[in-house]
Amino acid sequence: RIIALIYKKCESLQVDSVAIALPDAALFAVSVDDLAEQTVIAMQMAAYHFTDYITDESRTKKYVTNVMLCGTSTQAALDRASIIAQAVNQTRHWIDLPPSDLTPPALADKAADIAKQY
């Protein structure tokens, strides 16, 4: 949860880059990859904003565009975390849409499109 709070604070300060030094994973009884994965997921989920209907650009926040994790995790763990976070944020986006924009048949079509990719 602290990672999400850090991200939100960076947004409020209009910071575009942030570096995070990962603590020793042994403190949490997890692997370095697990710690990095959960950190990336939390950051990307904190970055989600539903902005489809905002027309006043002054109401949109400046997003953090560059996050550097300082640690020894593998690229595979970071890639896996990004996939998970993107899937969660896509689901959140669909939930935020009004039913007139995302009807059950439209949602079924989106699910079929995703299924074709995999």
Disulfide bonds with the S-S distance in Angstrom:
none
